[in-house]
Amino acid sequence: MDRVRQSGHGLAGPDQCGAGVAMDVMDSFGKIAAPTRPKNDFNYETDCRAALAPLVDGLLDMAEQAGWDRRKAAYTLMFLSAQRVGAGQEERK
């Protein structure tokens, strides 16, 4: 069983290519849990990590299955995240 299906993320695997796969992958991410604490709460970031970790794992699994080096993909996600923190809505499109 491949790693993505085993992890339970429900993401498209390498054998599921073709029209509409990108949309299927985006739909499979589902919703992210809303914060239940104020931003200044000590556990706010811990809760955020728990909410985002499965998504990051899924993205890294997908990148690795596509042939990308997992460590380089993780670095790229960090770079893209940092780049987009200050970007306006138009710059993100």
C-alpha positions in Angstrom: 0.0 0.0 0.0 1.5 3.4 -0.9 2.3 5.9 1.7 -0.5 8.4 0.9 -3.3 5.9 1.0 -1.8 4.4 4.2 -1.6 7.7 5.9 -5.3 8.2 5.4 -5.1 11.6 3.7 -7.3 10.5 0.8 -5.0 12.2 -1.7 -4.7 11.1 -5.3 -1.9 8.6 -5.8 0.6 8.3 -8.6 -1.7 5.9 -10.5 -4.6 8.4 -10.6 -3.5 10.8 -13.2 -5.6 12.5 -15.8 -8.2 15.2 -16.2 -9.7 16.5 -13.0 -7.1 15.0 -10.6 -5.9 18.5 -9.4 -9.5 19.4 -8.4 -9.9 16.0 -6.7 -6.8 16.5 -4.7 -7.9 19.9 -3.6 -11.3 18.6 -2.6 -9.7 15.8 -0.6 -7.9 18.3 1.7 -11.2 19.0 3.5 -11.5 21.7 6.1 -9.0 22.9 8.6 -10.2 23.1 12.2 -10.9 26.6 13.4 -8.9 28.0 16.3 -10.5 27.6 19.7 -8.1 29.9 21.6 -7.1 33.5 21.2 -3.9 34.2 19.2 -2.0 35.2 22.4 -2.8 31.9 24.1 0.2 29.7 24.9 -1.2 26.7 23.1 -2.5 28.5 20.0 0.5 27.6 17.8 0.4 24.0 19.1 -3.2 23.7 18.0 -2.4 25.3 14.6 0.4 22.7 14.1 -2.0 19.9 14.9 -4.5 21.3 12.4 -2.0 21.8 9.6 0.3 18.8 10.1 -1.9 16.3 8.1 -2.0 18.7 5.2 1.7 19.2 5.1 2.3 15.4 5.4 -0.1 14.9 2.5 1.7 17.5 0.3 5.1 16.1 1.1 3.8 12.6 0.3 2.4 13.8 -3.0 5.6 15.6 -3.9 7.7 12.5 -3.1 5.4 10.2 -5.1 5.8 12.6 -8.0 9.5 12.2 -7.8 10.6 15.2 -5.8 13.1 14.9 -3.0 11.0 15.1 0.3 13.6 17.3 2.1 13.8 19.8 -0.9 9.9 19.8 -1.1 9.8 20.7 2.7 12.3 23.5 2.2 10.3 24.8 -0.8 7.1 24.7 1.3 8.9 26.8 4.0 10.1 29.2 1.4 6.7 29.6 -0.2 5.0 30.0 3.1 7.4 32.8 4.2 7.1 34.5 0.8 3.3 34.5 1.0 3.0 35.8 4.6 3.5 39.3 3.4 2.0 39.0 0.0 -1.3 40.7 -0.7 -4.3 38.9 -2.2 -3.4 39.8 -5.8 0.2 38.7 -5.4 -0.9 35.2 -4.3 -2.9 34.5 -7.5 
